[in-house]
Amino acid sequence: MSDEMIGVDEFRAEARAWIQANLEVAPPTEGRGARTENVSPEEIAAARVLQRKLFDAGFAGISYPKEYGGRGLSPAHEHAFAQEASGYVTPDFGGAGAVTFGPIGRSILEHGTEELKAEHLPKILSGEEIWCQFYSEPEAGSDLAGIRTSAVRDGDHYVLNGSKIWSTGAYYADWAMCLARTDWDVPKHRGLTWFVVPTNAPGVTVNRIEQIDGAAGFCEEFLDDVSVPASDMLGEEGQGWSVTQTMLVYERGAGMSGAAGEPRRVAPDMVALAAKVGRLDDPVARQCIARAHILDWAQFHLGRRIGARLRSPDRPAPAIAAYGKLAMGTFLPIRAQQGVLIGGSRALSWARGDEDARQAAINYLNGRMVSIAAGTNEMQRNGIGERVLGLPREPSFDQNKPFAEVVRDARNWSGKVG
């Protein structure tokens, strides 16, 4: 039976048989949350080999079109594979992997030329190319449209100059999607353009940033006279904000297949922590476990509803994806706090080398990061209010002003009014 006609149940059976025959069972873990550890070259090399194995078997890019190396099936098929692969060792490219196969791959698919798609998507799906985002800047985080990295046309190339920050996994990525300003004489949202840039291009410098938990997964980049062919533009010149909207929708979780599966077991990491500290029968600890499970369940089903809405033929406002990001930024700090309430001092200290024991502390340290990264909770609320609920936009002095004037006025502003 051809892929066009294969049902989800038949595909699930095919996937289950292949997974059981070809993947290793993953070791049990108490940890929960995004991976923040340093990713070694050896880990990336092993992940590439495993990703190629999935690709050759037809289980990479399941919902990507066939002409670019995918399987051409639906998100439901992708979700079925993720469910069956849960509990097995699958390719782990760290944070850069998440953006490679999600926001970046989907943005290239939607906005790239045929040449760009044919060149990069098969290499992405096979693990040959890992990507990162040259996105935020020291002076443009939540206000992403305020970026100042410039791209100046020089014949059939553009020359990029500027700096970027908070690029997850840039130190081991092969390529980057880079947002730059190509026009300073129009309002800030209208002068932006995306480019694809090799991370080893002449003039690109990548430095790692050590975080509060000792990891160094985030990076800063400096671009000094980086020459990029005009053919490596993603989307049209000056239309970068529409590409950005696509990327943000996927970055905030829309369309994700739900690889973790529905949280039917009650907060396993919290249960394990309570058992370790002898508090399984403690009513306060049990209440913390229950609260963590409720948060897990609510976030999972909210994500499913958002994904279903965005895939519906009614085409709702893409800004509804902000609900998912806002839920993460709100729920994860609360959930992390439950681990500290259960474990007390034992949740914040551990024996050297005990990786599972340190996870509760890492989740607590990183809990606030989620409420800031990829757009603060406040920015999500603004987007929901204006673009979903139709509330009036907050007053803005720079919305319709040429960006060059905005920068000049900000540089000269004395703080006095009138």
C-alpha positions as CSV (number, residue, x, y, z in Angstrom):
1,M,0.0,0.0,0.0
2,S,1.3,3.4,-0.9
3,D,2.1,6.1,1.7
4,E,-0.8,8.2,0.3
5,M,-3.3,5.6,1.4
6,I,-1.6,4.2,4.6
7,G,-3.7,4.7,7.7
8,V,-2.4,5.9,11.0
9,D,-2.9,2.5,12.6
10,E,-1.2,0.6,9.9
11,F,1.7,3.1,9.9
12,R,1.9,2.8,13.7
13,A,2.3,-1.0,13.4
14,E,5.0,-0.5,10.8
15,A,6.8,2.0,13.0
16,R,6.6,-0.2,16.1
17,A,8.1,-3.1,14.3
18,W,11.0,-1.1,12.9
19,I,11.6,0.7,16.3
20,Q,11.7,-2.6,18.2
21,A,14.1,-4.1,15.6
22,N,16.4,-1.1,15.2
23,L,16.5,1.2,18.3
24,E,17.9,0.7,21.7
25,V,15.6,0.9,24.8
26,A,16.4,4.2,26.6
27,P,17.6,3.9,30.3
28,P,15.2,5.1,32.9
29,T,15.6,8.7,34.1
30,E,14.1,10.8,36.8
31,G,14.9,14.1,35.0
32,R,12.4,16.3,33.3
33,G,12.9,19.5,31.3
34,A,14.9,20.8,28.4
35,R,18.5,19.6,28.0
36,T,20.9,22.3,29.1
37,E,24.2,20.3,29.4
38,N,27.1,20.9,27.1
39,V,26.8,18.8,23.9
40,S,30.0,17.1,22.9
41,P,31.3,16.5,19.3
42,E,31.0,12.7,20.0
43,E,27.3,13.1,21.0
44,I,26.6,15.1,17.8
45,A,28.4,12.5,15.7
46,A,26.4,9.7,17.2
47,A,23.1,11.6,16.7
48,R,23.9,12.2,13.1
49,V,24.4,8.4,12.5
50,L,21.1,7.6,14.2
51,Q,19.3,10.4,12.3
52,R,20.6,9.0,9.0
53,K,19.3,5.6,10.1
54,L,15.8,7.0,10.6
55,F,16.0,9.0,7.3
56,D,17.0,5.9,5.3
57,A,14.1,4.0,6.8
58,G,11.6,6.7,6.1
59,F,11.0,7.8,9.6
60,A,12.6,11.3,9.5
61,G,10.5,14.2,8.4
62,I,7.4,12.1,8.3
63,S,5.1,15.1,7.6
64,Y,7.6,16.8,5.2
65,P,7.0,16.5,1.5
66,K,8.5,13.5,-0.3
67,E,10.4,15.7,-2.8
68,Y,12.5,17.1,0.0
69,G,13.3,13.8,1.7
70,G,10.2,13.5,3.9
71,R,7.5,10.9,4.0
72,G,4.6,13.1,2.9
73,L,2.3,12.0,5.7
74,S,0.2,13.9,8.2
75,P,1.0,15.2,11.7
76,A,-1.1,12.4,13.1
77,H,1.4,9.9,11.6
78,E,4.3,11.8,13.0
79,H,2.6,11.8,16.4
80,A,2.1,8.0,16.2
81,F,5.8,7.5,15.5
82,A,6.7,9.7,18.4
83,Q,4.5,7.8,20.7
84,E,6.0,4.4,19.6
85,A,9.5,5.8,19.9
86,S,9.0,7.0,23.4
87,G,11.2,5.0,25.7
88,Y,13.8,4.3,23.0
89,V,17.0,6.1,22.2
90,T,16.4,8.6,19.4
91,P,18.7,11.3,17.9
92,D,19.5,14.0,20.4
93,F,21.0,17.2,18.9
94,G,20.4,19.3,22.0
95,G,18.7,22.7,21.7
96,A,19.9,23.2,18.1
97,G,18.1,20.0,17.1
98,A,14.8,21.3,18.3
99,V,15.0,24.5,16.2
100,T,16.4,22.6,13.2
101,F,13.6,20.2,12.7
102,G,10.9,22.6,13.9
103,P,11.0,26.4,13.3
104,I,13.9,26.5,10.8
105,G,12.9,23.5,8.7
106,R,9.3,24.6,8.5
107,S,10.3,28.2,7.7
108,I,12.5,27.0,4.8
109,L,9.7,24.8,3.6
110,E,7.2,27.7,3.6
111,H,9.4,30.6,2.4
112,G,12.4,29.2,0.7
113,T,13.0,29.1,-3.1
114,E,12.9,25.6,-4.7
115,E,16.7,25.8,-4.9
116,L,17.0,26.4,-1.1
117,K,14.6,23.7,-0.2
118,A,16.2,21.1,-2.5
119,E,19.6,22.1,-1.2
120,H,19.0,22.1,2.5
121,L,15.8,20.2,3.6
122,P,17.1,16.6,2.7
123,K,20.3,17.4,4.5
124,I,18.4,18.6,7.5
125,L,16.2,15.6,7.7
126,S,19.2,13.2,7.3
127,G,21.2,14.9,10.0
128,E,23.9,16.2,7.7
129,E,23.0,19.8,8.6
130,I,22.2,21.1,12.1
131,W,21.0,24.7,12.3
132,C,20.7,27.5,14.8
133,Q,19.1,31.0,14.9
134,F,21.0,34.3,14.6
135,Y,18.0,36.0,16.0
136,S,18.0,38.1,19.1
137,E,20.6,40.9,19.7
138,P,21.9,42.7,22.8
139,E,19.5,45.5,22.1
140,A,16.7,43.5,20.5
141,G,15.2,40.6,22.4
142,S,11.5,40.8,23.1
143,D,11.3,43.8,20.7
144,L,12.7,41.6,17.9
145,A,11.9,44.1,15.2
146,G,14.4,46.4,16.7
147,I,17.4,44.5,15.4
148,R,20.4,46.5,14.1
149,T,22.5,43.9,12.3
150,S,22.8,45.3,8.8
151,A,22.8,43.7,5.4
152,V,24.1,45.9,2.5
153,R,23.7,44.8,-1.1
154,D,27.0,44.6,-3.0
155,G,26.4,43.2,-6.5
156,D,25.1,39.6,-6.2
157,H,26.0,39.4,-2.5
158,Y,25.0,41.1,0.8
159,V,27.5,42.1,3.4
160,L,26.4,41.5,7.0
161,N,27.7,43.3,10.1
162,G,26.4,43.2,13.6
163,S,26.0,40.9,16.6
164,K,23.6,38.2,17.8
165,I,23.0,36.6,21.2
166,W,21.2,33.7,22.9
167,S,21.7,31.4,19.9
168,T,21.1,27.8,21.2
169,G,23.7,25.3,20.1
170,A,25.5,27.7,17.6
171,Y,28.9,26.3,18.6
172,Y,28.1,22.9,17.0
173,A,25.6,24.0,14.3
174,D,26.5,24.0,10.6
175,W,24.2,26.7,9.4
176,A,22.2,29.6,10.8
177,M,19.1,31.6,9.9
178,C,20.1,35.2,10.3
179,L,17.7,38.2,10.6
180,A,19.2,41.4,9.3
181,R,18.1,44.9,8.4
182,T,18.2,45.8,4.7
183,D,16.3,49.1,4.9
184,W,16.6,51.7,7.6
185,D,14.3,54.2,6.0
186,V,11.0,52.4,6.7
187,P,9.3,51.4,10.0
188,K,11.2,48.7,11.9
189,H,8.9,45.8,10.9
190,R,9.2,46.5,7.2
191,G,13.0,46.6,6.6
192,L,14.0,43.1,7.7
193,T,15.3,40.2,5.6
194,W,16.4,36.7,6.5
195,F,19.5,35.0,5.2
196,V,21.0,31.5,5.5
197,V,24.6,31.7,6.7
198,P,27.2,29.0,7.3
199,T,28.5,29.2,10.9
200,N,32.0,28.8,9.6
201,A,31.8,31.6,7.0
202,P,34.7,34.1,7.1
203,G,33.8,36.9,9.5
204,V,31.5,34.8,11.8
205,T,32.8,34.5,15.4
206,V,30.8,32.3,17.8
207,N,31.4,32.5,21.6
208,R,29.7,30.3,24.2
209,I,28.0,31.9,27.3
210,E,28.2,30.1,30.6
211,Q,24.8,29.9,32.3
212,I,23.7,29.8,36.0
213,D,23.7,25.9,36.0
214,G,27.3,25.7,34.6
215,A,26.2,24.7,31.1
216,A,27.2,26.8,28.0
217,G,24.6,26.0,25.4
218,F,23.8,29.6,24.5
219,C,26.1,31.6,22.3
220,E,26.8,35.1,21.1
221,E,28.0,35.8,17.6
222,F,29.8,38.6,15.8
223,L,29.4,39.2,12.1
224,D,32.2,41.3,10.5
225,D,31.8,41.9,6.8
226,V,30.2,38.5,6.2
227,S,29.5,38.0,2.5
228,V,26.3,36.1,1.7
229,P,25.1,35.3,-1.8
230,A,21.8,37.0,-2.7
231,S,20.5,33.5,-3.6
232,D,20.8,32.6,0.1
233,M,18.0,35.0,1.0
234,L,15.0,33.3,2.7
235,G,11.9,35.0,1.5
236,E,11.8,38.4,-0.2
237,E,13.9,41.4,0.7
238,G,12.1,43.6,3.3
239,Q,9.5,40.9,4.0
240,G,11.4,39.2,6.9
241,W,8.7,39.9,9.4
242,S,6.3,37.4,7.7
243,V,9.1,34.7,7.8
244,T,9.6,35.6,11.5
245,Q,5.9,35.1,12.2
246,T,6.1,31.6,10.7
247,M,9.2,30.8,12.8
248,L,7.6,32.1,16.0
249,V,4.5,30.0,15.5
250,Y,6.6,26.8,15.4
251,E,9.0,28.0,18.0
252,R,6.1,28.4,20.4
253,G,5.1,24.8,19.9
254,A,2.4,24.9,17.1
255,G,2.3,21.7,15.1
256,M,4.5,19.7,17.4
257,S,3.8,16.0,17.4
258,G,3.8,15.7,21.2
259,A,6.7,13.3,21.4
260,A,6.5,13.0,25.2
261,G,3.0,11.5,24.9
262,E,0.1,12.2,27.2
263,P,1.2,12.4,30.8
264,R,-0.9,9.5,32.1
265,R,1.7,8.5,34.8
266,V,1.6,10.9,37.8
267,A,4.7,13.2,37.6
268,P,7.2,10.3,37.6
269,D,10.2,12.6,38.5
270,M,8.3,14.1,41.5
271,V,7.2,10.7,42.7
272,A,10.8,9.4,42.5
273,L,12.1,12.5,44.3
274,A,9.5,12.0,47.1
275,A,10.5,8.4,47.4
276,K,14.1,9.3,47.7
277,V,13.5,11.7,50.6
278,G,11.0,9.5,52.3
279,R,7.9,11.7,51.7
280,L,5.6,9.5,49.6
281,D,3.0,9.4,52.4
282,D,3.4,13.1,53.3
283,P,0.2,14.9,52.4
284,V,2.1,18.1,51.5
285,A,4.4,16.3,49.2
286,R,1.5,14.4,47.6
287,Q,-0.3,17.7,47.0
288,C,2.9,19.0,45.2
289,I,3.0,15.8,43.1
290,A,-0.7,16.2,42.2
291,R,-0.1,19.9,41.2
292,A,2.8,19.0,39.0
293,H,0.7,16.3,37.2
294,I,-2.2,18.7,36.7
295,L,0.2,21.2,35.1
296,D,1.7,18.5,32.8
297,W,-1.8,17.3,31.8
298,A,-3.1,20.8,31.1
299,Q,-0.1,21.9,29.1
300,F,-0.1,18.7,27.0
301,H,-3.8,19.1,26.1
302,L,-3.5,22.8,25.5
303,G,-0.7,22.1,23.0
304,R,-2.9,19.5,21.2
305,R,-5.8,22.0,21.0
306,I,-3.5,24.8,19.7
307,G,-2.0,22.5,17.1
308,A,-5.4,21.3,15.9
309,R,-6.7,24.9,15.6
310,L,-3.7,26.0,13.6
311,R,-4.1,23.0,11.2
312,S,-7.8,23.6,10.8
313,P,-9.2,24.9,7.5
314,D,-10.6,28.0,9.3
315,R,-7.0,29.4,9.5
316,P,-7.2,31.1,12.9
317,A,-4.7,33.9,13.8
318,P,-1.2,32.4,14.1
319,A,-0.9,34.4,17.4
320,I,-2.8,31.7,19.2
321,A,0.5,29.8,19.3
322,A,1.4,32.3,22.0
323,Y,-1.0,30.5,24.4
324,G,1.4,27.5,24.3
325,K,4.5,29.6,25.0
326,L,2.7,31.5,27.8
327,A,1.6,28.3,29.4
328,M,5.2,27.0,29.4
329,G,6.5,30.3,30.9
330,T,3.8,30.2,33.5
331,F,3.6,26.5,34.4
332,L,7.2,25.4,34.3
333,P,8.4,27.8,37.1
334,I,5.5,26.6,39.3
335,R,6.3,23.0,38.5
336,A,10.0,23.4,39.3
337,Q,9.0,24.9,42.7
338,Q,7.1,21.8,43.6
339,G,10.3,19.8,43.3
340,V,12.0,22.1,45.8
341,L,9.0,21.9,48.1
342,I,9.2,18.1,48.0
343,G,12.9,17.6,48.3
344,G,13.9,20.6,50.4
345,S,17.7,20.8,50.8
346,R,18.1,17.5,49.1
347,A,16.6,18.9,45.9
348,L,19.3,21.6,45.9
349,S,22.4,19.5,46.7
350,W,23.6,16.2,45.4
351,A,26.6,13.9,45.3
352,R,29.1,14.7,42.6
353,G,28.3,12.7,39.4
354,D,24.7,12.0,40.4
355,E,23.1,13.4,37.2
356,D,19.5,12.5,38.1
357,A,19.8,14.1,41.6
358,R,20.7,17.5,40.1
359,Q,17.8,17.7,37.8
360,A,15.4,19.2,40.4
361,A,17.8,22.0,41.1
362,I,18.5,22.7,37.3
363,N,14.7,22.8,36.7
364,Y,14.4,25.4,39.4
365,L,17.3,27.5,38.2
366,N,16.0,27.4,34.6
367,G,12.4,27.8,35.4
368,R,12.5,31.6,35.0
369,M,14.4,31.3,31.8
370,V,11.4,29.8,30.1
371,S,9.3,32.8,31.0
372,I,11.8,35.0,29.1
373,A,13.4,33.0,26.3
374,A,11.6,33.1,22.8
375,G,9.6,36.1,24.0
376,T,8.6,37.0,27.6
377,N,5.3,36.2,29.2
378,E,4.4,39.8,28.9
379,M,5.0,39.8,25.1
380,Q,2.9,36.7,24.7
381,R,0.0,38.4,26.6
382,N,0.4,41.5,24.4
383,G,0.2,39.4,21.3
384,I,-2.8,37.4,22.5
385,G,-4.6,40.6,23.5
386,E,-4.0,42.5,20.3
387,R,-4.1,39.7,17.7
388,V,-6.5,37.1,19.1
389,L,-8.8,39.1,21.4
390,G,-8.8,42.2,19.3
391,L,-7.9,44.6,22.2
392,P,-6.5,48.0,21.4
393,R,-2.7,48.1,20.7
394,E,-0.6,49.8,23.4
395,P,0.7,53.2,22.4
396,S,4.0,53.1,20.5
397,F,6.2,56.0,19.5
398,D,8.1,54.1,16.9
399,Q,5.5,52.0,15.1
400,N,5.3,54.2,11.9
401,K,8.6,55.9,12.1
402,P,11.6,55.2,9.9
403,F,13.9,53.0,12.0
404,A,16.9,55.2,11.3
405,E,15.0,58.0,13.1
406,V,14.1,55.7,16.0
407,V,17.7,54.8,16.6
408,R,18.8,58.5,16.3
409,D,16.1,59.7,18.7
410,A,16.9,57.0,21.2
411,R,20.6,57.9,21.1
412,N,19.9,61.5,21.7
413,W,17.0,61.2,24.2
414,S,17.7,63.0,27.4
415,G,14.8,61.7,29.4
416,K,13.0,65.0,29.4
417,V,9.5,65.4,28.2
418,G,8.5,68.6,26.3
